[in-house]
Amino acid sequence: MADAACSKNNNVWRIIVENMNHVSITLEQARALDALERAGTFASAAESLRRGHSSVLYLIRTLEEGLGFPLLDRTQYRTQLTPHGRRVLESCRALLAAESDLAATVQELRAGWEPKVSVVFDGIVPVEPLLRAVGRLVADHAPTRIDVRAEFLGGVEDAFERTQADLMIAVLPPRGSGLTSVALPPLHASLVAHAKHPLSRGRQDERSLDAHLLLTVRGSDPRLHLSTAGIEAHSTVHLNDFASKREAILAGIGYGWLPDGLIASELSRKTLRRIKWTRPSRHIFHPRLYHRGPPGPAARQLIAALASSRRAL
């Protein structure tokens, strides 16, 4: 149906105007009225449309007959649109714009562009590289709409499956199968506390950490293999995102893991300090990008842009 709508057979297209009875307006008639208003004369309109003068006259006359009222004021030296004619012209131009939009959409879909690409990513992974990749697609006028949403840990795969998203950026290996994966830059994180927090002074053991509040984002996961895995079940507060977690740690409420990129300035100023204890206080996450099936052009560009940035985060 879309192909027929974009073909030269303009009689397939109709705009229905409610005026007691249904009235059909063809694209040819709409173009003729539009050209006449722009050119000012039938001769100039015919020239712009590359049609004969009599052909344009016929299109306008049959349009007026079909509508049941005149569109042109022919009493003046120069033919002008009547108020009714201007109203009809507005609708004709809306019809022509819709035809142009549909033709462009069909051409884009024929070229293989996806109507939409959905991306679910783990909120611990910096979103800036993804947004830069999306920005390049927008700058290149890619017709695909990009939908990006953040989740955390196991919630990433849950959302990926629930929404049937196209791409997933996760630090946890998926439980599902049949996905293609691409390695992304490693992500460094540190176990930190505020400089005035008791844990920031001296060397600690597991019992010392267990006596204070461990902050996490929506809980942890044993698949992360964090050094604090045995402590979390004892004294933990689950926060909604890493921005909230960072603010809570800066307020001295507790301690926890934060991406180094998120706290670079605080570590440099020693507002936050890495906790020294009997186990590692640094961790490297290895995020991967997953997709199902062969990706389309927009998804391929996103994957290539993210995979090519090999700088550690």
Secondary structure, DSSP 4 states (H G I P E B T S, - for coil): -HHHHTSS-GGG--EEEESSSEEEE-HHHHHHHHHHHHHSSHHHHHHHHT--HHHHHHHHHHHHHHHTS--EE-SSSS-EE-HHHHHHHHHHHHHHHHHHHHHHHHHHHHTT--SEEEEEEETTS-SHHHHHHHHHHHHTT---EEEEEEE-THHHHHHHHHTT-SEEEESSPPSS-S-EEEE---EEEEEEEETTSGGGSSEE-HHHHHTSPEEEES---GGG--TTTTTTTTSEEEESSHHHHHHHHHTTS-BEEEEGGGSHHHHHHTSEEEPEESS-SEEEE--EEEE-SS--HHHHHHHHHHHH--S--
